[in-house]
Amino acid sequence: NMNQQLNKNYYQTSDLSLATTISLSFPIDDIDRSNPRKAVFVFRKTPELEKLVDQYFKNEIKISPQVYFNQLRVVKARLYANG
């Protein structure tokens, strides 16, 4: 099953805030736009990435608002670009 394989090797989220935070440290591998109402950001799964996600949900990440906002613009540009 290709989808199970994908879930094992990749971390996926439609949460723009989380995707932006992850993308400061890890490249966005792909954006799944198959659902027109909800794009899904795909990252290659690593122990470091999973630790970062855990810290995100525990509210343990401290980040400069300017750095975050600039990255959000980068992510949105990628999201709304064609392809």
Secondary structure by P-SEA (a helix, b strand, c coil): caaaaaaacbbbbccaaaaaaaaacccccccccccccbbbbbccccaaaaaaaaaaaaccbbbbaaaaaaaaaaaaaaaaccc
